[in-house]
């Protein structure tokens, strides 16, 4: 199991390039994992990496991208069954 940060982000986060922005933030921090849209207009992020970089990612997600509006973030650490080697955008 790999310690991972899972975030569900609510607000205006679909159709505003939020996944692409989150991907760039994760890569800049050297994190691995993925970001994807959920059916209920939310975005889910799973990030893996050093604790300090995961905390920084969480701070950046709270701020959001220029075009997004963040209403709520449910962020928690979980044990994930796969260790990722890159950060990808999923459908």
C-alpha positions, -999 to +999 in steps of 0.1 A: +000+000+000+012+035-008+002+065+013-017+089-010-036+121-008-072+118-022-091+150-029-126+155-041-129+191-053-164+208-057-173+241-073-167+254-108-140+228-117-152+212-149-150+230-183-124+255-169-092+235-176-089+226-139-076+191-146-049+204-168-039+230-142-039+204-114-017+182-136+008+210-140+008+217-103+014+180-095+042+178-120+059+210-107+059+194-072+072+161-085+041+142-075+026+111-092-010+099-095-039+112-115-068+137-118-102+129-133-137+144-137-165+128-117-201+125-129-214+150-104-194+180-116-166+173-091-129+165-098-110+138-080-072+139-075-050+111-062-015+123-055+016+104-042+049+118-030+066+133+000+044+146+028+055+182+024+048+182-013+014+166-008+005+193+018+016+220-008-006+204-034-035+205-010-029+243-004-027+249-042-060+230-048-077+252-022-066+283-041-077+267-074-068+278-109-076+312-124-108+302-141-121+278-113-141+285-082-135+261-053-165+256-030-152+226-010-124+201-008-126+168+009-090+158+014-078+127+032-048+104+033-055+069+022-035+037+016-037+031-022-030-003-037-008+010-066+023+032-067+022+055-097+053+065-117+038+096-134+009+120-130-019+116-156-052+132-166-079+106-168-114+110-184 
